[in-house]
Amino acid sequence: MATEVLSGNLPLPPNPYSAVNKLEWHNAYSCCLNIENGTRIQIMQARILGYAMIEAPIDEGRTNVSQDILGCNDDSEKLKGLADLYLSQLIRLRKLTKF
């Protein structure tokens, strides 16, 4: 799936998180949806962060990603840096550890 996300072929689905029960997740994912309407690079960054939330294996991981996104306070440079960090540290690491 990471290849499809990075190639731009897999847009983020609608927000799967409830604004009532999972407000933090909902707000962080909404941020991803908002930046997905930007430039090609912003689209890729939004998808990296959005799919990091969706694909997190446990709720704690989803919460950590959400807090990282919200901690950027909608600052596009900070979101870019965060997406780059996730790309370089998590996605590439995953590729190296595949058997």
Summary of the structure (lengths in Angstrom):
residues: 99
radius of gyration: 12.6
end to end distance: 16.6
largest distance: 40.2
contacts: 284
relative contact order: 0.16
helix: 71%
strand: 0%
